[in-house]
């Protein structure tokens, strides 16, 4: 079995694959300065390979030791030098987050190109792949929770709120107004950016969403075609298979 690990800024996701089937998945908070002994262990046997995508480099050594100690395996850390069957038009390619590249690769493989993939977590990224399988780049913006926390921290009287689907655009209390501003403001951000991307591409693209807030955003977005919660984990499996088949 293959253990795929996606180390994100807020959550670390583990997926265990048997061939192309995701047998189980888990998500735990990402804790910086974590040791190998403190890392969550989803399974204890039958793992033949470990592949890791990380945007938290300070944890890489701990996960290297974790894989060596508990599975007696050298983990494969994905980076931009891998063959993703995409022509990367990002400058410079090594500055492109491996999570963005893996998600774009997975979306193109699963849903075809052209495609637009949005990853909605601590930060939001929305990236475009054209019909020539060229990764063109995209946008990086604060995530919904990041936006909410910034509003709370940078003002004196505005409360911190839970991120939920707002009941209406017109909020009849301070809390409801913030809920509405963040939620519907974010829907406008997503749909507006996707519309502009499609216009720049000049071709209809499948729009795929993933990440912690993907389902919430997709409820009101008119541009998102599909939500794929396991896109990054599936992408890691596909990267592994492409490298070793």
N, C-alpha and C positions, 0 to 999 in steps of 0.2 A: 504494500500500500504506500501511497504517496502522501506525505504531510506537507500541506501548503500553508504558509504563514504570511499574513499581510499585516505588517507593523505600521499602523497609522498614528497620527498625532493624539487621537482620543481613545481609539479602540484598537486592539490587536485581535485579528480574526484567524482562527485555525480551521482548516478544512482537511478531512481525511478522504482520499479518493482510492477506490478500488477500480482500476482501469479508468473508464471515463465517468464513473458514477460517484457522486458525492455522498459518502456514507454518513457523515456527520459533520456538523459545523458548530463552532463555539466562538463567542466574542467576549473578551475581558478588557477592563480598562488598561490603557498603556501607562505603565509606571516607569518613569525615567530613573536611572541609577538602580535598576533591578538587577539582581544577581541571577546566575544560572539556576540556583536552587529555588529561587522565588518565582520563576516563570511557571505559569500554568501548564500542566502536562495533560493533554487531552487523551492520549492513548499511551500504552506502555509496551506494546509489542506489535510485531508484524509490519513495522515501518521499514521500507527498503530504501527510501530517499526522502530528503527534506529540501524544499525550495522556499526561498524567503524573498519577499519584497519589503523594503524598509525605507521610510522617510524620516526615521529617527536614528541617525547614525550612532548616537551615543549608546544605543542598545545592541549594536551589531556584535560586539565582542561577547556579550552575555548570551546571545542566541547561538553564536558559534560554539561556545562552551556547552550550552544546553544540548545541542544536537550531538556533539561529540560524547558527552558524558552519559546521556540517557538513551541514545540510539546507536552510539558508536558509528556515527555517520558524519561526513563532511558536508555541511549544508551548501546549497547552491544559492548564492546571493545574486539576484537579477540586477543588471544595470543596462545602460543605454547601448553598450557594445554588443548585446545579444542580437541575433537575427530574428526580427519580428515580422519579416516579410512586409515591412513598411519602409518607404523612403522618408527619412526624417528631414523635414524642412525647418527645423527649429534651430536657433542659433544662440549659443553653441549646443550641440546635442547632449553633452554631458551635464548640462544644467537643467535638463528636462527631468522632472520627477518621474521615477520609475513606476509609480502608481498610475500616473497619467498615461504613460506609454503602454503599460500592461492592460489597462482598461480599454484603451483605443484598439489595441491588437485583438483583445477578446471580442469587442463589439464588431469589429470588421470580420472576424472569423465566424462568429455566431449569426450575425444579422446581415452581413454583406456591406460592401462599400458602394456609394458614399454613406458615411454615418457621422452622427454627432453624439458624443458621449458626455454626460454630465455626472460628476461625482460630488455628492452633496454631503459634506461632513463639516469638520472644523473650519476648513476652507472649502470654497466651491471652485471646481474647475470645469470648464466646458470646452471640449476640444473637437476639432473637425478632421475627418479623413475623407479625401475626395475619391472619385471613382478610379483614379490611377493608383490607389492605395498609398497616397502621399499623406503623411501626418503633417498638417499645416500649422498646428498650434491652436491657440484659443485664448481663453480668459482665466484669470484667477481673481476671486473676490472673497470677501469675508463670508463665512457660513452664517446660517440663521442664528445659531446660538452665540457665535462670536459677535454678531451685530447687536444682539440683545444685551450681552454683557458689556459691550462698549458703551451703549446708551446708558446703562445703569452706572457704570464707573465714571463716566464723564459728565454726569449731571448731579445736581444736589437733591432733587425731589422726585425723580422718576424711579419707580420700583422695578425690581428684577422680576421678570415674568417667565412663566413656562411657555415653551414654544408649542402652540396648538393651532389648529385650523380656526381662523376667526369666523364668528357667526355672521358678521356683516362688515362692510367697508366702513360704515359710519359707527365709530365706537362711542358709547354713551357714558363712559367712565375713563379715567386715565389708563387703567389697566387694559380695558377693551380697545382703547385708541392705540396703545402700543402693540397689542396683539394684532390689530388690523394693519397697522403701519408696517410691521415686520412681515406678516404673512402675505398680504396682498402686494406689498412693495416687492417682496421676493418673487412672487409669481410674475409681476411685471418685468422684473430684472431677467428672469429666466426666459420667458416667452419673447421678450424684446431682443435679447441677445441671440437666441436661436433663429428668430426671423431674419435678423441681419446676417447671421452666418450662412443661412440657406441662400440669401440673395447674393452674397459674395461667392459662394460655391457655384452658383448658377445651375444647380441640379438638386432634385429632391433627395433628401437624406433621411435615413431612419434615425430617430432620436431616442437614445437609450439613457436611462437614468439609473444610478446606483448610489450607495452611501446611506448614512443614517436618516437623512431627511427626504430621501427620494420619494417614498410613498406619500408622505404628507404633501409635498410639492405637486406630485402628479395628480392628486385629487382635483386640483383646480387649474392646472396647466392645460392649455389647448395645443401645446406643441410636443409634449412627451408622448412617444408611441408605446414604449414598453419600460417597465421597471424590472431590473435584474439585480436582486440583492446579492447574488453570489458572483457577480461579474469579475471581480478581482481574483477571487479564488479560482474560478474557472480559467481565467487568463493565465494564472501561474501553472495550472495543469497543462494548458496548451503550450506554454513556453517550454515546460519540461519535455513534453512529448516531441515537440519540434526539434529540440536540441539533441535528443537521444534516439529518435526513431531512425 
